Structure formats: C-alpha cells, structure tokens
Amino acid sequence: MEKRADLFPGTRKVNLKRLFKLSVHSLLTSCSKEEFSVAFSRFSSAEQTRLHLLFIQAEEQKRLIKTRVEQLREETSRPSNMAY
C-alpha cells in the first residue's frame, strides 16, 4: 500500500502536512496529568494515573481513526487509473 502513495506526485508532502497538523492539534488539546489530578481529586493517585493513561490511549485511537478516515476519503476521491 505504501507504493501506491508514491504513484501520486506530492502525496508525501500532503501526508506530512496532515500528520504535522494532527500532531500539533493533539499537543494543544491534550490534558496534563496535573489537570487530571484536579478534575479527579477524589480518586487515588493510582486511579488518576490509570484514568490519565486511558485518556491518552483514547485520544491516540481517535487520532488514528481520523487519519484513516482522511486516507480513505483521499483514496476514494482520486480518479481511478484502472482501464476497463
């Protein structure tokens, strides 16, 4: 599948720009451990840590899903090079 991306000029640059934007967005919207401690102050330190890790994992999964959806949109919007 990686070879297919090379068939379209400029695809690598577009992919890098998109990944950079996603990375910056995730950094700007991430929730710090301290913020979690304040929000869940009634929970123990271990529970806060587990909740924070779960949050980070969920955010990463969300980012991966968004990336994949965008890739599928690009793939389906490209004109097909297949001859019938």
TABEL-V810298 format. One record per residue. N is the residue number from 1. RES is the residue in one letter. OMEGA is omega in whole degrees, 0 to 359 (* if undefined). Layout:
n: {N | N}
res: {RES | RES}
omega: {OMEGA | OMEGA}
This chain:
n: {1 | 2 | 3 | 4 | 5 | 6 | 7 | 8 | 9 | 10 | 11 | 12 | 13 | 14 | 15 | 16 | 17 | 18 | 19 | 20 | 21 | 22 | 23 | 24 | 25 | 26 | 27 | 28 | 29 | 30 | 31 | 32 | 33 | 34 | 35 | 36 | 37 | 38 | 39 | 40 | 41 | 42 | 43 | 44 | 45 | 46 | 47 | 48 | 49 | 50 | 51 | 52 | 53 | 54 | 55 | 56 | 57 | 58 | 59 | 60 | 61 | 62 | 63 | 64 | 65 | 66 | 67 | 68 | 69 | 70 | 71 | 72 | 73 | 74 | 75 | 76 | 77 | 78 | 79 | 80 | 81 | 82 | 83 | 84}
res: {M | E | K | R | A | D | L | F | P | G | T | R | K | V | N | L | K | R | L | F | K | L | S | V | H | S | L | L | T | S | C | S | K | E | E | F | S | V | A | F | S | R | F | S | S | A | E | Q | T | R | L | H | L | L | F | I | Q | A | E | E | Q | K | R | L | I | K | T | R | V | E | Q | L | R | E | E | T | S | R | P | S | N | M | A | Y}
omega: {179 | 181 | 181 | 180 | 181 | 181 | 183 | 181 | 178 | 182 | 182 | 179 | 179 | 179 | 179 | 178 | 181 | 180 | 177 | 179 | 179 | 180 | 179 | 180 | 181 | 177 | 182 | 183 | 181 | 182 | 183 | 177 | 180 | 178 | 178 | 180 | 179 | 183 | 182 | 185 | 180 | 180 | 177 | 180 | 179 | 179 | 177 | 179 | 179 | 178 | 179 | 178 | 177 | 177 | 180 | 180 | 179 | 178 | 179 | 178 | 178 | 179 | 180 | 179 | 178 | 179 | 181 | 178 | 179 | 178 | 179 | 177 | 180 | 181 | 182 | 180 | 179 | 174 | 182 | 178 | 183 | 176 | 179 | *}
